[in-house]
Amino acid sequence: MIRFSLRIPADLHERVTAQAAADRRSLNSEILHLLEVALATPPADAGTPGGDPASAAPLHGKPNSSPA
């Protein structure tokens, strides 16, 4: 395992520490868990080219029209 220092804002440290206590994990284990979950879950905008969160516009016709 690699050791490194991590600088995080005090409020984020408090939140992660509280979550670790609630989950009965060490701070290190909680951070690893959160990273693993975040990296295993595809981003919500994974299907949108360029990561643009805007919804796709219809190619032709009115917004609620069925394709002809």
Chimera marker file (.cmm) of the C-alpha trace (Angstrom):
<marker_set name="trace">
<marker id="1" x="0.000" y="0.000" z="0.000" r="1" g="1" b="0" radius="0.5"/>
<marker id="2" x="1.230" y="3.512" z="-0.804" r="1" g="1" b="0" radius="0.5"/>
<marker id="3" x="1.437" y="6.174" z="1.901" r="1" g="1" b="0" radius="0.5"/>
<marker id="4" x="0.835" y="9.825" z="1.050" r="1" g="1" b="0" radius="0.5"/>
<marker id="5" x="-0.372" y="13.024" z="2.678" r="1" g="1" b="0" radius="0.5"/>
<marker id="6" x="-3.749" y="14.460" z="1.814" r="1" g="1" b="0" radius="0.5"/>
<marker id="7" x="-4.806" y="18.030" z="2.484" r="1" g="1" b="0" radius="0.5"/>
<marker id="8" x="-8.555" y="18.542" z="2.806" r="1" g="1" b="0" radius="0.5"/>
<marker id="9" x="-10.665" y="21.390" z="4.185" r="1" g="1" b="0" radius="0.5"/>
<marker id="10" x="-11.529" y="21.119" z="7.892" r="1" g="1" b="0" radius="0.5"/>
<marker id="11" x="-15.276" y="20.871" z="7.236" r="1" g="1" b="0" radius="0.5"/>
<marker id="12" x="-14.796" y="17.969" z="4.812" r="1" g="1" b="0" radius="0.5"/>
<marker id="13" x="-12.523" y="16.237" z="7.327" r="1" g="1" b="0" radius="0.5"/>
<marker id="14" x="-15.253" y="16.587" z="9.969" r="1" g="1" b="0" radius="0.5"/>
<marker id="15" x="-17.879" y="15.137" z="7.611" r="1" g="1" b="0" radius="0.5"/>
<marker id="16" x="-15.739" y="12.151" z="6.615" r="1" g="1" b="0" radius="0.5"/>
<marker id="17" x="-14.716" y="11.544" z="10.242" r="1" g="1" b="0" radius="0.5"/>
<marker id="18" x="-18.380" y="11.573" z="11.324" r="1" g="1" b="0" radius="0.5"/>
<marker id="19" x="-19.331" y="9.206" z="8.496" r="1" g="1" b="0" radius="0.5"/>
<marker id="20" x="-16.465" y="6.872" z="9.419" r="1" g="1" b="0" radius="0.5"/>
<marker id="21" x="-17.674" y="6.767" z="13.022" r="1" g="1" b="0" radius="0.5"/>
<marker id="22" x="-21.253" y="6.079" z="11.886" r="1" g="1" b="0" radius="0.5"/>
<marker id="23" x="-20.026" y="3.249" z="9.643" r="1" g="1" b="0" radius="0.5"/>
<marker id="24" x="-17.668" y="1.964" z="12.369" r="1" g="1" b="0" radius="0.5"/>
<marker id="25" x="-14.632" y="2.353" z="10.113" r="1" g="1" b="0" radius="0.5"/>
<marker id="26" x="-11.293" y="4.071" z="10.538" r="1" g="1" b="0" radius="0.5"/>
<marker id="27" x="-10.873" y="7.345" z="8.696" r="1" g="1" b="0" radius="0.5"/>
<marker id="28" x="-8.501" y="5.628" z="6.256" r="1" g="1" b="0" radius="0.5"/>
<marker id="29" x="-10.961" y="2.782" z="5.614" r="1" g="1" b="0" radius="0.5"/>
<marker id="30" x="-13.813" y="5.239" z="5.095" r="1" g="1" b="0" radius="0.5"/>
<marker id="31" x="-11.846" y="7.253" z="2.534" r="1" g="1" b="0" radius="0.5"/>
<marker id="32" x="-10.883" y="4.052" z="0.687" r="1" g="1" b="0" radius="0.5"/>
<marker id="33" x="-14.516" y="2.902" z="0.723" r="1" g="1" b="0" radius="0.5"/>
<marker id="34" x="-15.754" y="6.249" z="-0.618" r="1" g="1" b="0" radius="0.5"/>
<marker id="35" x="-13.140" y="6.229" z="-3.388" r="1" g="1" b="0" radius="0.5"/>
<marker id="36" x="-13.970" y="2.646" z="-4.387" r="1" g="1" b="0" radius="0.5"/>
<marker id="37" x="-17.705" y="3.394" z="-4.531" r="1" g="1" b="0" radius="0.5"/>
<marker id="38" x="-17.160" y="6.616" z="-6.482" r="1" g="1" b="0" radius="0.5"/>
<marker id="39" x="-14.877" y="4.950" z="-9.017" r="1" g="1" b="0" radius="0.5"/>
<marker id="40" x="-17.129" y="1.898" z="-9.435" r="1" g="1" b="0" radius="0.5"/>
<marker id="41" x="-20.215" y="4.012" z="-10.198" r="1" g="1" b="0" radius="0.5"/>
<marker id="42" x="-20.341" y="5.433" z="-13.729" r="1" g="1" b="0" radius="0.5"/>
<marker id="43" x="-20.935" y="9.192" z="-13.805" r="1" g="1" b="0" radius="0.5"/>
<marker id="44" x="-24.533" y="10.280" z="-14.424" r="1" g="1" b="0" radius="0.5"/>
<marker id="45" x="-23.480" y="12.033" z="-17.638" r="1" g="1" b="0" radius="0.5"/>
<marker id="46" x="-21.439" y="9.121" z="-19.012" r="1" g="1" b="0" radius="0.5"/>
<marker id="47" x="-23.725" y="8.775" z="-22.046" r="1" g="1" b="0" radius="0.5"/>
<marker id="48" x="-23.481" y="12.422" z="-23.039" r="1" g="1" b="0" radius="0.5"/>
<marker id="49" x="-20.563" y="13.345" z="-25.309" r="1" g="1" b="0" radius="0.5"/>
<marker id="50" x="-18.232" y="15.787" z="-23.610" r="1" g="1" b="0" radius="0.5"/>
<marker id="51" x="-19.996" y="15.286" z="-20.298" r="1" g="1" b="0" radius="0.5"/>
<marker id="52" x="-22.560" y="17.982" z="-21.129" r="1" g="1" b="0" radius="0.5"/>
<marker id="53" x="-25.422" y="17.633" z="-18.624" r="1" g="1" b="0" radius="0.5"/>
<marker id="54" x="-27.980" y="19.145" z="-21.010" r="1" g="1" b="0" radius="0.5"/>
<marker id="55" x="-30.675" y="16.785" z="-22.236" r="1" g="1" b="0" radius="0.5"/>
<marker id="56" x="-30.574" y="15.825" z="-25.887" r="1" g="1" b="0" radius="0.5"/>
<marker id="57" x="-32.834" y="17.742" z="-28.252" r="1" g="1" b="0" radius="0.5"/>
<marker id="58" x="-34.969" y="15.826" z="-30.736" r="1" g="1" b="0" radius="0.5"/>
<marker id="59" x="-33.371" y="15.494" z="-34.155" r="1" g="1" b="0" radius="0.5"/>
<marker id="60" x="-36.549" y="16.487" z="-35.984" r="1" g="1" b="0" radius="0.5"/>
<marker id="61" x="-40.181" y="17.205" z="-35.273" r="1" g="1" b="0" radius="0.5"/>
<marker id="62" x="-41.765" y="18.649" z="-32.180" r="1" g="1" b="0" radius="0.5"/>
<marker id="63" x="-40.394" y="17.747" z="-28.717" r="1" g="1" b="0" radius="0.5"/>
<marker id="64" x="-43.096" y="15.140" z="-28.000" r="1" g="1" b="0" radius="0.5"/>
<marker id="65" x="-43.756" y="13.958" z="-31.545" r="1" g="1" b="0" radius="0.5"/>
<marker id="66" x="-43.235" y="10.354" z="-32.526" r="1" g="1" b="0" radius="0.5"/>
<marker id="67" x="-40.752" y="9.579" z="-35.309" r="1" g="1" b="0" radius="0.5"/>
<marker id="68" x="-42.309" y="9.463" z="-38.765" r="1" g="1" b="0" radius="0.5"/>
<link id1="1" id2="2" r="1" g="1" b="0" radius="0.2"/>
<link id1="2" id2="3" r="1" g="1" b="0" radius="0.2"/>
<link id1="3" id2="4" r="1" g="1" b="0" radius="0.2"/>
<link id1="4" id2="5" r="1" g="1" b="0" radius="0.2"/>
<link id1="5" id2="6" r="1" g="1" b="0" radius="0.2"/>
<link id1="6" id2="7" r="1" g="1" b="0" radius="0.2"/>
<link id1="7" id2="8" r="1" g="1" b="0" radius="0.2"/>
<link id1="8" id2="9" r="1" g="1" b="0" radius="0.2"/>
<link id1="9" id2="10" r="1" g="1" b="0" radius="0.2"/>
<link id1="10" id2="11" r="1" g="1" b="0" radius="0.2"/>
<link id1="11" id2="12" r="1" g="1" b="0" radius="0.2"/>
<link id1="12" id2="13" r="1" g="1" b="0" radius="0.2"/>
<link id1="13" id2="14" r="1" g="1" b="0" radius="0.2"/>
<link id1="14" id2="15" r="1" g="1" b="0" radius="0.2"/>
<link id1="15" id2="16" r="1" g="1" b="0" radius="0.2"/>
<link id1="16" id2="17" r="1" g="1" b="0" radius="0.2"/>
<link id1="17" id2="18" r="1" g="1" b="0" radius="0.2"/>
<link id1="18" id2="19" r="1" g="1" b="0" radius="0.2"/>
<link id1="19" id2="20" r="1" g="1" b="0" radius="0.2"/>
<link id1="20" id2="21" r="1" g="1" b="0" radius="0.2"/>
<link id1="21" id2="22" r="1" g="1" b="0" radius="0.2"/>
<link id1="22" id2="23" r="1" g="1" b="0" radius="0.2"/>
<link id1="23" id2="24" r="1" g="1" b="0" radius="0.2"/>
<link id1="24" id2="25" r="1" g="1" b="0" radius="0.2"/>
<link id1="25" id2="26" r="1" g="1" b="0" radius="0.2"/>
<link id1="26" id2="27" r="1" g="1" b="0" radius="0.2"/>
<link id1="27" id2="28" r="1" g="1" b="0" radius="0.2"/>
<link id1="28" id2="29" r="1" g="1" b="0" radius="0.2"/>
<link id1="29" id2="30" r="1" g="1" b="0" radius="0.2"/>
<link id1="30" id2="31" r="1" g="1" b="0" radius="0.2"/>
<link id1="31" id2="32" r="1" g="1" b="0" radius="0.2"/>
<link id1="32" id2="33" r="1" g="1" b="0" radius="0.2"/>
<link id1="33" id2="34" r="1" g="1" b="0" radius="0.2"/>
<link id1="34" id2="35" r="1" g="1" b="0" radius="0.2"/>
<link id1="35" id2="36" r="1" g="1" b="0" radius="0.2"/>
<link id1="36" id2="37" r="1" g="1" b="0" radius="0.2"/>
<link id1="37" id2="38" r="1" g="1" b="0" radius="0.2"/>
<link id1="38" id2="39" r="1" g="1" b="0" radius="0.2"/>
<link id1="39" id2="40" r="1" g="1" b="0" radius="0.2"/>
<link id1="40" id2="41" r="1" g="1" b="0" radius="0.2"/>
<link id1="41" id2="42" r="1" g="1" b="0" radius="0.2"/>
<link id1="42" id2="43" r="1" g="1" b="0" radius="0.2"/>
<link id1="43" id2="44" r="1" g="1" b="0" radius="0.2"/>
<link id1="44" id2="45" r="1" g="1" b="0" radius="0.2"/>
<link id1="45" id2="46" r="1" g="1" b="0" radius="0.2"/>
<link id1="46" id2="47" r="1" g="1" b="0" radius="0.2"/>
<link id1="47" id2="48" r="1" g="1" b="0" radius="0.2"/>
<link id1="48" id2="49" r="1" g="1" b="0" radius="0.2"/>
<link id1="49" id2="50" r="1" g="1" b="0" radius="0.2"/>
<link id1="50" id2="51" r="1" g="1" b="0" radius="0.2"/>
<link id1="51" id2="52" r="1" g="1" b="0" radius="0.2"/>
<link id1="52" id2="53" r="1" g="1" b="0" radius="0.2"/>
<link id1="53" id2="54" r="1" g="1" b="0" radius="0.2"/>
<link id1="54" id2="55" r="1" g="1" b="0" radius="0.2"/>
<link id1="55" id2="56" r="1" g="1" b="0" radius="0.2"/>
<link id1="56" id2="57" r="1" g="1" b="0" radius="0.2"/>
<link id1="57" id2="58" r="1" g="1" b="0" radius="0.2"/>
<link id1="58" id2="59" r="1" g="1" b="0" radius="0.2"/>
<link id1="59" id2="60" r="1" g="1" b="0" radius="0.2"/>
<link id1="60" id2="61" r="1" g="1" b="0" radius="0.2"/>
<link id1="61" id2="62" r="1" g="1" b="0" radius="0.2"/>
<link id1="62" id2="63" r="1" g="1" b="0" radius="0.2"/>
<link id1="63" id2="64" r="1" g="1" b="0" radius="0.2"/>
<link id1="64" id2="65" r="1" g="1" b="0" radius="0.2"/>
<link id1="65" id2="66" r="1" g="1" b="0" radius="0.2"/>
<link id1="66" id2="67" r="1" g="1" b="0" radius="0.2"/>
<link id1="67" id2="68" r="1" g="1" b="0" radius="0.2"/>
</marker_set>
